[in-house]
């Protein structure tokens, strides 16, 4: 370390260019420097010292302002204008808050109906052809592809699972049936992507929402990469399920089945009237066109309800309301997965529960990594429908049906434990969905390429290539 020589030896150097000039000026005092220049530098030094005192607080203030603007941006449009969907109401305060929460509840009810309309519409339009797709499954790869396509069309992994479980009881080999159940997991997440499109009017909301929608896809694809080879070569899941099924099957009327059936009946009770009314309105158009119109009405209602929910949650999820929802969705990996499993088991629709996480992420109040375990839990909860069908089966078919239901349950449980339990695997789905969301934010074409490619083009190519080879 060098030391200064001359009159200024030992003086501490300044912390800025102005300070250094002032210290140097003192060192050169004996040289008779111009007093005017000295006075100017003294003023600069004082101003510099004063500015340093307030520089840190100014930066903090600017940062807080920016954070506030970013938070407000989730509730604003791209033009920055504040949106209040219920701004026309003639009252304020507590009364308006109650009205806002009631409106959100109605929007969620509308979302439940919309999901039901899409499923019912496609099933009506396709008729028996959707179920006939299963007859094309001649090997595990085609079975996987058909599971994806069928579930993406009818928008219900629960329905696909119930059909496959029934076919297992009717003699469908497990080697083909199990990949169908894997495919059902992947195909069911199309609804969430559609929900994210409903928030595309706001760039900040859309990127978070699309990341949330596709994190489910990336989890399911990762689970498939891990367990499909294990099942294909070693039969890990089917052998385990076959060993357990005899002790659980044949119970007939089961308390477990009755509880979840009762909850499912209640959900149907509150959604069936609107779906049935819409079905009656479009029925004169015939099965094909009536079903298509019904599905399109469902799509429109999803976009409408999600856009409304997204705007409302940005302002409603503050303070205790946000804390309560955090607690309900789970504060950790285990509690989040448990919450997702229980809620989905009662609603008996993973499409609905996962779709509801999309506006939560879009609102900016929840991060994708926070909601990720909840979505994983929804995969487990949706297996309840297959278990109910298996518990209700009796006779020689009971064991086969229970085996199929257990395979689906074990696949989702083992996938959740493996991926959530290993940190390096747990990071992959959120990282993948974030990357895709950034690309989709830059160009919406990525949305259509992802949906069309993963859920339809690639599975159809697999079926075509398999048929060509055989």
ABEGO torsion letter per residue (X at the ends): XBBBBEAABGBBBBABAAAAAAAAAAAAAAAGBBAAAAAAAAAAAAAAAAAAAAAAAAAAAAAAAAAAAAAAAAABBAAGBBBBAAAABABBEAAAAAAAAAAAAAAAAAAAAAAAAAAAAAAAAAEAAAAAAAAABABAAAAAAAAAAAAAAAGBAAAAAAAAAAAAAAGBBAAAAAAAAAAAAAAAAAAAAAAAAAAAABAAAAAAAAAAAAAAAAAAAAAAAAAAAAAAAAGAAAAAAAAAAAAABGAEBBAAAAAAAAAAAAAAAAAAAAAAAAAAAAAAAEAAAAAAAAAAAAAAAAAAAAAAAAAAAAAABBEAAAAAAAAAAEABAAAAAAAAAAAAAAAGBAAAAAAAAAAAAAAGABBAAAAAAAAAAAAAAAAAAAAAAAAABBEAAAAAAAAAAAAAAAAAAAAAAAAAABAAAAAAAAAAAAAAAAAAAABAAAAAAAAAAAAAAAAAAAAAAAAAAX
